[in-house]
């Protein structure tokens, strides 16, 4: 994904808007404005205002859909890093995968249930507005939001990953077979089938000169890609879950003593160990990292007086992991961060590092 803007917090969860979201927001607003202008014969200014308000309410519905997943996940002890809106909808970023088929089923069902409830709410508002003879524009807006939330629920219930229906299918196969990887493979195949069906439908629309079919084609390929990555992730989970980090880590770690000077680093270490970044240790414990970029801002005449420990960037808790931790936890943490490795420590003592490539190699 591209960069995102944080717009607030709900239930303590950061809400982010991916920059690609603005494109689909504009398209929805234009579509609704044109529809409103045709249905209620409103002026251009009123139609554009209604289009923008309706688009905002629709994307608020998407946030509510993801928050339904997130709220239930939090109740079950899962931390939610953020909810992000992007060009194809929304996603709640959870810090772990469900641990049982029942947990998977509950989390997956929450989103469509929320969308169905919103569809019923907006339909009721539309009926109420019509009975009272209030503004036709409000009735039209409510009706459109009811239809879109119903469509969102139905679409998400299609039986293929990464859709909620795919997760429900995975939960069912997981419970029946007891094999998460097998269940994910079945749900991923369903997701690929849904994606390719959308591609074919989109091509048919384009042939009929209905060019919004291009968006359908893009969504289809997006679903195929996510379904494939979901299966790869499940295979990795099956290979890593239950394996301690100590079994995957590298014990030989190139590191710099905190007490050496920058001049010694440049003279004695850089020629022999050409690395972009170095781990810094003091008394067998990691204290930070130093990169070659850090040296560029240091005046040459100060190299002999400044120690490596003095310029090392302190390590964050997200960079450290215990040897008894699960390797799958390590893989998830690396996937959510910019780090290529985690530092394995025990009681402040450096034991080794676990790297992305070492975890990926476990799959064979």
URRAGI-V395981 format. One record per residue. SS is DSSP state (H for helix, E for strand, L for the rest). OMEGA is omega in radians with two decimals (NA if undefined). D_FIRST is the distance of its C-alpha to the first C-alpha in Angstrom with 1 decimal. Layout:
# URRAGI-V395981
ss	omega	d_first
SS	OMEGA	D_FIRST
SS	OMEGA	D_FIRST
This chain:
# URRAGI-V395981
ss	omega	d_first
L	3.12	0.0
L	3.13	3.8
L	-3.09	6.8
E	3.06	8.4
E	3.07	12.2
E	-3.05	14.3
E	3.13	17.0
E	3.12	19.2
E	3.04	20.1
E	-3.07	21.8
L	-3.11	23.7
L	-3.08	22.6
E	3.08	18.9
E	3.08	16.5
E	-3.08	15.0
E	3.07	11.8
E	3.05	10.9
E	-3.10	7.5
L	3.11	9.1
L	-3.11	8.7
H	-3.07	10.9
H	3.12	13.8
H	-3.11	14.3
H	3.06	14.9
H	3.14	16.9
H	-3.13	19.1
H	3.12	19.7
H	-3.14	20.7
H	3.12	22.9
H	-3.14	24.6
H	-3.11	25.3
H	3.13	26.8
H	3.11	28.7
H	3.13	30.3
H	3.14	31.1
H	-3.13	32.7
H	-3.12	34.7
H	-3.02	36.1
H	-3.03	36.9
H	3.08	38.4
L	3.11	39.5
L	3.09	38.0
L	-3.08	37.8
H	-3.11	34.8
H	3.14	34.0
H	-3.13	34.4
H	-3.14	32.3
H	3.09	29.4
H	3.11	29.7
H	3.11	29.8
H	-3.13	26.8
H	3.14	24.7
H	-3.14	26.1
H	3.11	25.6
H	3.11	21.9
H	3.14	21.5
H	3.10	23.5
H	3.13	21.6
H	2.97	18.2
H	3.07	20.4
H	3.07	21.3
H	3.10	17.8
H	3.13	17.5
H	3.08	21.0
H	-3.13	20.0
H	3.11	17.3
H	3.07	19.8
H	3.02	22.4
H	-3.00	20.5
H	-3.12	19.9
H	3.14	23.5
H	3.11	25.0
H	3.11	22.8
H	3.10	24.0
H	-3.13	27.6
L	3.02	27.3
L	3.12	26.2
L	3.11	22.5
L	3.13	20.5
E	-3.13	17.5
E	3.14	15.1
E	2.92	13.5
E	-3.07	13.1
E	2.99	10.0
E	3.08	10.5
E	-2.92	8.3
L	-3.09	9.9
L	3.11	11.2
E	-3.11	12.5
E	3.12	11.8
E	3.03	11.3
E	-3.08	13.4
E	-3.10	12.5
E	-3.07	15.9
L	3.06	17.4
L	3.07	19.3
L	3.07	20.0
L	-3.07	23.1
L	3.12	26.3
L	3.12	28.5
H	3.12	28.5
H	3.10	30.0
H	3.10	27.2
H	-3.10	24.6
H	-3.10	26.7
H	-3.13	27.0
H	-3.10	23.3
H	-3.07	22.4
H	-3.03	25.3
H	-3.10	24.5
H	3.11	21.8
H	3.10	23.9
H	3.10	27.0
H	-3.13	25.5
H	3.08	24.6
H	3.11	28.1
H	3.11	29.7
H	3.10	27.9
H	3.12	29.1
H	-3.14	32.6
H	-3.11	32.5
H	3.08	31.6
H	3.12	34.1
H	3.10	36.7
H	3.13	36.0
H	3.11	36.5
H	-3.13	39.7
H	3.12	41.0
H	3.13	40.3
H	3.14	42.1
H	-3.14	45.1
H	3.13	45.5
L	3.13	45.3
L	-3.02	42.7
L	3.09	40.3
H	-3.13	39.4
H	3.13	36.0
H	3.10	35.2
H	3.13	36.3
H	3.14	34.2
H	3.13	31.1
H	3.13	31.8
H	3.14	32.4
H	3.14	29.2
H	3.08	27.2
H	3.13	29.3
H	-3.08	28.5
H	3.09	24.8
H	3.06	24.7
H	3.11	27.0
H	3.12	24.9
H	3.13	21.8
H	-3.11	23.9
H	3.14	25.4
H	-3.11	22.2
H	3.12	20.7
L	3.06	24.0
L	-2.96	23.8
L	3.09	24.5
L	3.05	21.5
L	0.13	18.4
L	-3.11	15.8
L	-3.14	17.9
H	3.09	20.3
H	3.06	23.2
H	3.11	21.9
H	3.06	21.8
H	3.08	25.3
H	3.12	26.4
H	3.12	25.2
H	-3.12	27.1
H	-3.14	30.2
H	3.11	30.2
H	-3.14	29.4
H	-3.11	32.4
H	-3.04	34.6
H	-3.05	33.9
L	-3.06	32.9
L	-3.11	30.4
H	-3.11	26.7
H	3.10	25.6
H	3.14	27.9
H	3.14	26.7
H	3.11	23.1
H	3.12	24.2
H	-3.12	26.1
H	3.10	23.3
H	3.07	20.9
H	3.07	23.6
H	3.11	23.8
H	3.10	20.1
H	3.13	20.5
H	3.10	23.7
H	-3.11	22.1
H	-3.14	19.4
H	3.07	22.1
H	3.09	24.3
H	3.11	21.9
H	-3.14	21.6
H	3.11	25.4
H	3.13	25.8
H	3.11	23.6
H	3.11	25.7
H	3.12	28.8
H	3.14	27.7
H	3.11	27.1
H	3.10	30.5
L	3.12	32.0
L	2.97	30.4
L	-2.88	28.2
L	2.99	25.2
L	3.04	22.8
H	3.08	22.9
H	3.10	20.4
H	3.10	17.7
H	3.11	19.2
H	-3.14	18.9
H	3.12	15.1
H	3.13	14.8
H	3.12	17.2
H	3.09	15.5
H	3.11	12.2
H	3.11	14.6
H	-3.13	16.4
H	-3.12	13.4
H	3.11	12.5
H	3.13	16.3
H	-3.13	16.8
H	3.08	14.3
H	3.11	16.0
H	3.09	19.3
H	3.13	18.5
H	3.13	17.5
H	3.09	20.7
H	3.11	22.7
H	3.11	21.5
H	3.12	22.4
H	-3.13	25.8
H	-2.99	26.4
H	-3.06	25.5
L	-3.12	26.6
L	3.11	30.0
L	-3.13	29.9
E	3.12	30.5
H	-3.12	28.5
H	3.13	32.0
H	-3.07	32.2
L	-2.99	29.0
L	3.00	29.2
E	-3.08	30.7
L	3.11	33.7
L	-3.06	34.3
L	3.04	32.1
L	-3.09	32.6
E	-3.14	33.2
E	2.99	35.1
E	-3.08	37.9
L	-3.03	37.2
L	-3.13	40.7
L	3.12	40.5
E	3.08	40.3
H	3.12	37.7
H	3.10	40.5
H	3.10	41.0
H	-3.09	37.4
H	-3.06	37.4
H	-2.96	40.8
H	-3.00	40.8
H	-3.09	37.2
L	-3.14	35.0
L	-3.07	37.3
L	-3.09	37.4
L	-3.11	33.9
L	-3.13	31.5
L	3.10	28.2
L	-3.08	25.4
E	-3.10	25.8
E	2.99	28.7
E	-3.13	29.3
E	-3.10	32.2
E	3.04	34.8
E	-3.13	38.0
L	3.09	40.5
L	3.12	38.4
E	3.13	35.6
E	-3.14	32.2
E	-3.14	32.0
E	3.12	29.0
E	3.05	27.3
E	3.09	28.3
E	3.11	26.5
H	3.12	28.2
H	-3.13	26.5
H	-3.07	28.3
H	-3.03	31.6
H	-3.09	31.1
L	-3.12	31.9
L	3.08	35.0
L	-3.07	38.3
H	-3.08	40.0
H	-3.13	43.2
H	-3.06	41.5
L	-3.10	40.2
L	-3.08	43.4
L	-3.07	43.3
L	3.12	39.7
E	3.10	38.7
H	3.11	35.5
H	-3.13	35.4
H	-3.13	35.7
H	-3.11	32.5
L	3.04	30.4
E	-3.13	27.2
E	3.13	27.9
L	3.05	25.9
L	3.12	23.9
H	-3.12	24.6
H	3.13	21.2
H	-3.07	22.3
E	3.10	25.5
E	-3.11	26.4
L	-3.11	29.9
L	-3.12	31.5
L	3.13	32.1
L	-3.13	28.6
E	-3.14	27.0
H	3.10	25.1
H	3.05	22.6
H	3.11	22.0
H	-3.14	21.4
H	3.13	18.9
H	3.13	16.8
H	3.11	17.2
H	-3.14	16.1
H	-3.11	13.0
L	-3.07	12.1
L	3.08	13.2
L	-3.09	13.4
L	3.06	16.9
L	-3.13	18.2
E	3.01	21.2
E	-3.12	22.9
E	-3.10	26.5
E	-3.11	29.0
E	3.06	31.7
E	-3.10	34.8
L	3.09	36.8
L	-3.10	35.4
E	3.13	36.2
E	3.09	33.9
E	-3.10	34.0
E	3.07	31.2
E	3.04	27.5
E	-3.00	25.2
E	3.11	22.6
H	-3.04	19.5
H	3.11	21.6
H	3.12	24.6
H	3.13	22.9
H	-3.13	21.5
H	-3.13	25.0
L	-3.12	26.4
L	3.12	25.3
L	NA	27.7
